[in-house]
Structure formats: C-alpha cells, structure tokens
Amino acid sequence: MGLPSKEVWELETNKLPELKDGEVLIEQYYISLDPAMRGWMNDSKSYIEPMAIGDVMRAGSIGKVVRVKNHAKYKVGDCLTGWGGVQQFVATNGDNWHKVDTTLVPMPLYLSILGMPGMTAYFGILEVGKIKPKDTVLISGSAGAVGSVVGQIAKIKGCTVIGIAGGKEKCAYLVDELGFDAAIDYKSEELYAAVKEKCPKGIDVFFDNVGGEVLDVALANLRMHARVVICGAISQYNNEEKMVGPSNYLSLLVHRATMQGMLVMDYANKFPIAAKEMGLWLMQGKLKSQEAIFTGIENFQETFLRLFDGNKKGKLILKIKE
C-alpha cells in the first residue's frame, strides 16, 4: 500500500474508437477525484471490484456528446455525467450515464454538491445519521467535499455543528463561510480536550470521513443513543501496515449507540429527490459549494495526492484541458 507513486499510472495516447450501433462518444471536461479511488486500487474484497492492471483509472466524470451512432436517447451536444474514468474521450452505450442541464448550474457542481459527494452527505446525515433539531453533530474531514455539505445540511435542520479540519484557514472557512458553530484544528489542538470542550454534553451524531484516532476520540464522547456514520477512513487508506481500528468500541454498548457504514449507491433511486431539495437550498443561499479545480490530465497523479495531504478545500476536480 502506501501513497501511489507516478509509476502506478501511465499516460497513453490512442486513436478514437469507432462507434458501434447504439453508442455515443463523450468528450470529457472534468474528472472527479475522490478518496474511494485509493481503495479501488487494492486487490482486496470491497463493495466494488478492484481495478485490474491496465485498466483506465476509474472515476466519475462529466462531458459532452460529440458523436452518435443510432442512439435512441442521446444526441450531439448533450451533457452527460457518469463513470468515464480518467481519459479525455469515452465511448459508451449510455447505460448509467445521466443527462444534466448546465444552463442551471456549471458542470463541476454535478461532480460535487449535486453529484456523489452531495448525495453521500444528504443520505448519510439524514437517513443514516437520523439527525434531529438540537442534535450535536461532529464531523471529521469537515472541510472536504462530503463533510462540508454534511455540516451545512445539519445546520439547515437545526443542529449544533462542530467540524474537525486541518489548519486555521480551513477552520475559519467552516465557521465564517459555511456557518458551522465551531471548528477544531487537529493540527494545533489536542483532539480529545477540544472535542470535550466543543461538545460538553456529548455527541449525538458523529459523521466520520477519517477513521483512526479521530474515531476513537468521538466514540469516547458519545451521548446516549448516538449515531456514528462511517463514510470513510482517509487516514488509513495509505497505511503500509495493519489498518488501525477503534479501541474503545464498547462505548457503543455503554451508550446504546449505533455505528453504521453507508454507501451512496444504496440510495440511487432517491437521487432525484435529494437533487431537487439541495438545488432549492442552493438557490436560496442556504447551501454553498466549493470546488478545488486543477487543470491537465498529465497532472493527474500530483492532483490526486492532494486528497491525502490536505492541500485543498471542498471538492477536488481535475479539468482535462484548458
């Protein structure tokens, strides 16, 4: 394991494929870079098949149809989002691709707040976290694509929201721009003491994107009947040794709490409902989105590593070319 080096990927130049009947050719404009991509590279059992050597790097994407061969649903000029991978063009029969309207919002938002990160936040905090007004909600990785939206939704629903992030700038962003009630800088504060101070009555919902020590600290500060949402464990994805798990899980027993993992695709049939509500919140100014966009497919590896060094705010996106 460990951080992937440049040698893991190879940038190739190939001829455009000849379309078969019922296919479209999509020119991709933006690629979504997500922590889950690191897990897909491991040859181990997971919720999705691992990638094989020689595969195009799996990733969500958005682009426009530039060629069509007898397709019943899509035409040239349609903007589609799906799983196109890290490549400039993709030929597809259109299955699992969705047409979006870029006159309403720009393309990148369909990979962020109106895409998988936004859907993950929406269903993770509402359906798994089951938040209620006046709940105290603690979020790790809270300046990231998912965590930042989780916190905003929790505020909309009347909760007290505390975010954990790295650095003064990110913590100020959470409080001053996104409306969090407080933020904890894990780089400069002693985590246990800070959580105890910011959540004096304990935590009703912990939304975890980080795992490791942060999860342990949260478990030690649960309230009765708390809910722990396991969305990710980015602190563990590049471990070269055994993954670190919670040592004080018996807190779940003591506080009659629940800890549940969530995968956004389990809620795919409800995506239109979430998109409609979050789109309304966006128009009302209740919800904000920030994208960290870097350019050039040739810069994929160094941009991808920003997921793990904290050198970005909001949703990380790669723009294929200028």
C-alpha positions as CSV (number, residue, x, y, z in Angstrom):
1,M,0.0,0.0,0.0
2,G,1.3,3.5,0.8
3,L,0.9,6.6,-1.4
4,P,0.8,5.7,-5.1
5,S,3.8,6.9,-7.0
6,K,3.9,8.2,-10.5
7,E,4.9,4.8,-11.8
8,V,1.5,3.4,-10.9
9,W,-0.1,5.2,-13.9
10,E,0.9,5.7,-17.5
11,L,-0.5,8.4,-19.7
12,E,-1.3,6.9,-23.2
13,T,-2.3,8.4,-26.5
14,N,-4.7,6.3,-28.6
15,K,-6.9,6.6,-31.6
16,L,-10.5,7.4,-31.0
17,P,-12.7,4.3,-31.1
18,E,-15.1,3.5,-33.9
19,L,-18.6,3.7,-32.5
20,K,-20.9,0.6,-32.6
21,D,-24.6,1.0,-33.1
22,G,-26.3,2.5,-30.1
23,E,-23.1,4.2,-28.8
24,V,-22.1,7.8,-28.2
25,L,-18.6,9.3,-27.9
26,I,-18.3,11.7,-25.0
27,E,-15.5,14.3,-24.7
28,Q,-14.9,14.6,-21.0
29,Y,-14.3,18.0,-19.5
30,Y,-14.0,17.3,-15.8
31,I,-12.9,14.3,-13.7
32,S,-14.0,13.7,-10.0
33,L,-11.1,12.8,-7.7
34,D,-12.3,11.0,-4.6
35,P,-10.6,9.2,-1.7
36,A,-12.5,6.0,-2.6
37,M,-10.3,5.7,-5.7
38,R,-7.4,4.7,-3.5
39,G,-9.4,1.7,-2.2
40,W,-10.3,0.6,-5.7
41,M,-6.6,0.1,-6.4
42,N,-6.2,-2.5,-3.7
43,D,-6.6,-6.2,-4.6
44,S,-9.0,-6.9,-1.7
45,K,-12.6,-7.6,-1.0
46,S,-14.7,-4.5,-1.0
47,Y,-18.1,-3.1,-2.1
48,I,-16.9,-2.9,-5.7
49,E,-14.5,-5.0,-7.9
50,P,-10.9,-3.8,-7.6
51,M,-9.3,-2.3,-10.7
52,A,-7.0,-4.5,-12.8
53,I,-3.6,-3.7,-14.1
54,G,-4.0,-1.9,-17.4
55,D,-7.5,-0.5,-16.6
56,V,-8.3,3.1,-17.2
57,M,-8.4,4.7,-13.7
58,R,-12.0,4.5,-12.5
59,A,-13.5,7.9,-11.8
60,G,-16.7,9.9,-12.1
61,S,-16.8,12.4,-14.9
62,I,-18.8,14.9,-16.9
63,G,-18.6,15.9,-20.6
64,K,-20.5,16.4,-23.8
65,V,-21.6,14.1,-26.6
66,V,-19.5,14.7,-29.8
67,R,-20.6,11.7,-31.9
68,V,-23.6,9.5,-32.0
69,K,-24.4,6.3,-33.9
70,N,-28.1,5.4,-33.8
71,H,-28.6,6.2,-30.1
72,A,-32.2,6.3,-29.1
73,K,-31.7,8.6,-26.1
74,Y,-28.7,11.0,-26.5
75,K,-27.7,13.4,-29.3
76,V,-24.6,15.5,-30.1
77,G,-24.3,18.4,-27.6
78,D,-26.0,16.6,-24.7
79,C,-24.1,17.0,-21.4
80,L,-23.7,13.6,-19.6
81,T,-22.3,12.6,-16.3
82,G,-21.3,9.0,-15.3
83,W,-18.2,6.8,-14.8
84,G,-16.0,7.8,-17.7
85,G,-12.6,7.3,-16.0
86,V,-9.5,9.4,-16.2
87,Q,-9.5,9.9,-20.0
88,Q,-10.3,12.6,-22.5
89,F,-12.9,10.6,-24.5
90,V,-15.1,7.6,-23.7
91,A,-17.3,5.5,-26.0
92,T,-20.4,4.1,-24.2
93,N,-23.9,2.8,-24.9
94,G,-25.1,5.3,-22.3
95,D,-26.0,2.9,-19.5
96,N,-25.6,4.5,-16.1
97,W,-25.0,7.9,-17.7
98,H,-27.3,10.8,-16.9
99,K,-28.1,14.0,-18.9
100,V,-27.8,17.2,-16.9
101,D,-28.7,20.8,-17.6
102,T,-25.6,23.1,-17.5
103,T,-27.8,26.2,-18.0
104,L,-28.9,25.8,-14.4
105,V,-25.5,25.2,-12.7
106,P,-22.0,24.8,-14.2
107,M,-20.5,21.3,-14.9
108,P,-18.3,21.0,-11.9
109,L,-21.2,21.2,-9.5
110,Y,-22.6,18.0,-10.9
111,L,-19.4,16.3,-9.6
112,S,-19.6,18.0,-6.2
113,I,-22.7,19.2,-4.4
114,L,-25.2,17.8,-7.0
115,G,-23.1,14.7,-7.6
116,M,-21.8,11.8,-5.5
117,P,-20.3,13.9,-2.6
118,G,-23.5,15.8,-2.2
119,M,-25.7,12.7,-2.4
120,T,-23.4,11.0,0.2
121,A,-23.7,13.9,2.5
122,Y,-27.5,14.1,2.1
123,F,-28.3,10.5,2.7
124,G,-25.5,9.9,5.2
125,I,-26.6,12.6,7.6
126,L,-30.4,12.4,7.1
127,E,-31.1,8.7,6.6
128,V,-28.1,7.1,8.4
129,G,-27.4,9.8,11.0
130,K,-31.1,10.4,11.5
131,I,-30.4,14.0,12.8
132,K,-33.0,15.8,14.8
133,P,-33.2,19.5,15.7
134,K,-30.8,20.5,18.5
135,D,-28.6,17.4,18.0
136,T,-24.9,18.0,18.4
137,V,-23.2,16.8,15.2
138,L,-19.4,16.3,15.0
139,I,-17.8,15.8,11.5
140,S,-14.3,14.7,10.7
141,G,-12.8,15.8,7.4
142,S,-15.3,18.6,7.5
143,A,-13.7,20.9,5.0
144,G,-13.8,18.2,2.3
145,A,-16.4,17.6,-0.4
146,V,-18.7,15.5,1.8
147,G,-18.0,16.9,5.2
148,S,-18.6,20.5,4.3
149,V,-22.1,19.6,2.9
150,V,-22.9,17.4,5.8
151,G,-22.4,20.3,8.2
152,Q,-24.5,22.7,6.1
153,I,-27.4,20.3,5.9
154,A,-27.2,19.7,9.7
155,K,-27.4,23.4,10.3
156,I,-30.4,23.7,7.9
157,K,-32.0,21.0,10.1
158,G,-31.4,22.9,13.3
159,C,-28.4,21.1,14.7
160,T,-25.3,22.4,16.5
161,V,-22.4,21.6,14.2
162,I,-18.7,21.2,15.0
163,G,-16.2,20.4,12.3
164,I,-12.7,18.9,12.6
165,A,-10.3,20.1,9.9
166,G,-6.6,20.8,9.5
167,G,-5.3,24.3,9.8
168,K,-6.6,27.8,10.8
169,E,-7.7,28.7,7.3
170,K,-9.9,25.6,6.9
171,C,-11.4,26.1,10.4
172,A,-12.2,29.8,9.6
173,Y,-13.8,28.7,6.4
174,L,-16.1,26.3,8.2
175,V,-17.3,28.9,10.7
176,D,-17.2,32.1,8.8
177,E,-18.4,31.0,5.4
178,L,-20.3,27.7,6.0
179,G,-21.9,28.7,9.3
180,F,-20.6,25.9,11.5
181,D,-20.9,26.6,15.2
182,A,-17.3,25.8,15.9
183,A,-14.3,24.1,14.4
184,I,-11.4,22.1,15.8
185,D,-7.9,22.3,14.3
186,Y,-6.5,18.8,14.7
187,K,-3.1,20.1,13.7
188,S,-2.7,22.5,16.6
189,E,-5.2,21.4,19.2
190,E,-5.2,18.3,21.5
191,L,-8.1,16.4,19.9
192,Y,-9.7,14.8,23.0
193,A,-9.7,18.1,25.0
194,A,-11.0,20.1,22.1
195,V,-13.9,17.7,21.4
196,K,-14.8,17.7,25.1
197,E,-14.8,21.5,25.2
198,K,-16.8,21.9,22.0
199,C,-19.3,19.1,22.7
200,P,-19.7,19.5,26.5
201,K,-22.9,17.4,26.6
202,G,-21.5,14.8,24.2
203,I,-22.1,13.9,20.6
204,D,-25.4,12.9,19.1
205,V,-24.1,12.2,15.6
206,F,-20.6,11.6,14.5
207,F,-20.0,11.7,10.7
208,D,-16.7,10.1,10.1
209,N,-14.6,10.5,7.0
210,V,-11.2,10.0,8.6
211,G,-11.1,7.0,11.0
212,G,-8.1,6.1,13.2
213,E,-7.6,8.3,16.3
214,V,-10.4,10.7,15.4
215,L,-12.9,7.9,15.5
216,D,-11.6,6.8,18.9
217,V,-11.9,10.3,20.3
218,A,-15.5,10.6,19.0
219,L,-16.5,7.2,20.5
220,A,-15.2,8.4,23.9
221,N,-17.6,11.3,23.8
222,L,-20.9,9.8,22.7
223,R,-24.3,10.7,24.2
224,M,-27.0,8.1,24.9
225,H,-28.4,6.6,21.6
226,A,-25.8,8.4,19.5
227,R,-25.4,7.5,15.8
228,V,-22.0,7.1,14.2
229,V,-21.9,7.3,10.4
230,I,-18.9,5.6,8.8
231,C,-18.5,7.2,5.4
232,G,-14.7,6.8,5.0
233,A,-11.4,6.4,6.7
234,I,-8.9,8.5,4.7
235,S,-6.3,8.4,7.5
236,Q,-6.0,4.6,6.9
237,Y,-6.1,4.3,3.1
238,N,-2.3,4.6,2.5
239,N,-1.2,2.6,5.6
240,E,1.7,0.3,4.9
241,E,0.9,-1.7,8.0
242,K,-2.3,-3.1,9.5
243,M,-5.3,-0.7,9.5
244,V,-6.0,1.0,12.8
245,G,-9.5,0.4,14.2
246,P,-11.4,1.7,17.2
247,S,-10.1,0.6,20.5
248,N,-13.0,1.8,22.6
249,Y,-15.9,0.4,20.6
250,L,-17.6,-0.7,23.9
251,S,-18.7,2.9,24.2
252,L,-21.4,1.9,21.7
253,L,-22.6,-0.6,24.2
254,V,-22.5,1.7,27.2
255,H,-24.4,4.5,25.3
256,R,-26.7,2.2,23.4
257,A,-25.3,3.8,20.3
258,T,-25.2,2.6,16.7
259,M,-22.3,2.7,14.2
260,Q,-23.3,2.1,10.6
261,G,-21.4,2.2,7.3
262,M,-23.0,3.9,4.3
263,L,-22.5,3.7,0.5
264,V,-24.2,6.3,-1.6
265,M,-25.3,3.9,-4.3
266,D,-27.7,2.3,-1.9
267,Y,-29.8,5.4,-2.3
268,A,-29.6,5.8,-6.1
269,N,-33.3,5.5,-6.6
270,K,-33.8,8.6,-4.4
271,F,-31.1,10.8,-6.0
272,P,-33.7,13.0,-7.9
273,I,-35.4,13.8,-4.5
274,A,-32.1,14.9,-3.0
275,A,-31.0,16.8,-6.0
276,K,-34.3,18.8,-6.1
277,E,-34.1,19.7,-2.4
278,M,-30.4,20.6,-2.5
279,G,-30.9,22.6,-5.7
280,L,-33.5,24.6,-3.9
281,W,-31.2,25.2,-0.9
282,L,-28.5,26.4,-3.4
283,M,-30.9,28.9,-5.0
284,Q,-32.0,30.1,-1.5
285,G,-28.4,30.6,-0.5
286,K,-28.6,28.1,2.4
287,L,-26.1,25.8,0.8
288,K,-22.7,26.7,-0.6
289,S,-20.3,24.6,-2.7
290,Q,-16.6,25.0,-3.2
291,E,-14.6,23.2,-5.8
292,A,-10.8,22.9,-6.0
293,I,-10.2,22.6,-9.7
294,F,-6.8,21.8,-11.2
295,T,-6.0,21.5,-14.9
296,G,-4.3,19.0,-17.1
297,I,-4.8,15.2,-17.4
298,E,-1.0,15.0,-17.4
299,N,-1.1,16.3,-13.8
300,F,-3.5,13.6,-12.6
301,Q,-1.1,12.0,-10.1
302,E,0.0,15.1,-8.3
303,T,-3.5,16.4,-8.2
304,F,-4.8,13.1,-6.9
305,L,-2.4,13.2,-4.0
306,R,-4.0,16.4,-2.8
307,L,-6.7,14.2,-1.4
308,F,-4.3,12.9,1.2
309,D,-2.0,15.9,2.0
310,G,-4.9,18.3,2.8
311,N,-3.8,20.7,0.1
312,K,-7.3,21.6,-1.0
313,K,-10.7,22.8,0.2
314,G,-14.0,21.4,-1.0
315,K,-14.4,19.0,-3.9
316,L,-11.2,18.1,-5.8
317,I,-11.8,18.1,-9.5
318,L,-9.4,17.7,-12.5
319,K,-10.1,19.7,-15.6
320,I,-9.0,17.6,-18.5
321,K,-7.5,20.6,-20.5
322,E,-7.8,24.3,-20.9
